[in-house]
Amino acid sequence: MLTDIFDEEFIESIIKLLVALLLAGIVGFEREINRHSAGFRTHILVGVSSCLMMILSINGFQHFMENYSEVRFDPARIPSYVISGIGFLGAGTIVVHGGTIHGLTTAASIWTVAGLGLIVGNGMYKEAIVATLVILLSLVVLKKFSKSLNKNYNEVICEVLIKEENLMQFIEDITKRSIHIRKYVITDEPEELKRIKLYIEGVNKKKDSGLLELLANKNVFKKVEIEYRA
């Protein structure tokens, strides 16, 4: 009786699902410890469900194909829908805040885990293990490398109180320098003054591209406040 239930095909399917759970869980664990919106459980669910869809695609329609000669089935059809459909889940992790986009890497990891599940479901275990190692390399090692490249750069919020007649000249001067302004807000103040708040990206901690030198002119500015954000 048990041999009828635990036949070779069923055991193979269980192994595939467990391998998908393990590999997707490893990727999800990295996202979880870094407190991203889609973590351990989400990645496991995506990986295991993708593997399940692949198993369905390979084994689920054999009965019809064997008993009905007119039945034709493309085993790549269901996986193609998985790949396109998983994009909606990944899009839910992307957040746009001001001019900054967060969650792209997590969305990509969800899409990649879906691919892992599919190739595990197809029995490509070696390829899945290598792919998992490459994913972890990009998420952990390359992340540190990327941070080391940008460790001297951060975002600066600069708020100045400036004479109205100097405003346009100030904007001209700052745009001539290698300073990337994400956005700025200008408001009116009494006594013909303007308050301008600048959101500047990529300012070097060691060399500020002349920002401090530009703001040092007391004849132009009545007040200067600078906040550095890592």
C-alpha positions, 0 to 999 in steps of 0.5 A: 500500500505504501509503495503505491503512495511513495512511488518513484515519481512521488519521492522525486517530487518531494526531493525537488520541493525540499531542495527548492525550500532549502535554496530559496530559504538561504536567499530569503534568510539573507533578506530577512537578517537585513530587514527587507520587506520580503524575507525568509517566508516570502522567498520560501513560498515563491521558490516552493510554489514555482517548483510545484508549478514546474512539477505540475508542468512535467508530470501533471498532464501525462495521463491525458497525453498517454490516453488521448492522442489528440492532446498536445501540451507545451511543458514550457507554458506554465513556467512562462506564466510563473516568470511573468506573474511573479513580477507583480509580487516583486513590484509590491516590494518596490517603494519610491520615496522622493527621488529614491527607489528602494526594494529593487534588489529584493524584487529581483531576488524574488524573481530569481528565487522563482527561477530557482524553483523552476529549475529545481522542479526540472531536476537541474540540481547542480545548476540551482546550487551554482545559481544560489551561490552566485545570488549570495555572492551578489547579495552579500559580497558585492553589497560590501564591495559596493558600500566600500566604493561609496563609503566617502559619499552621502546625502546632504540636506542644506538649508540656507537663508539668502538675499533675494537678489542673490538667489539666481546667482547662487543656483547658477553657481551650485549647478556649475559645480559637480554637485547633484541636486535631487530637489530643492524647495524655495519659500519666501521669508520676511525682509526680502529673503528667500529660504532654499532647502537643497537635497544633494546626493553624492557629496564626498566627505573628504572633498565636498566639491566646493559646497562649503566654500560656496556657502561661506560668503556671509554677505550672501547668506544670512543663515546656513544649516547643513545635515549629512546623511550616510 
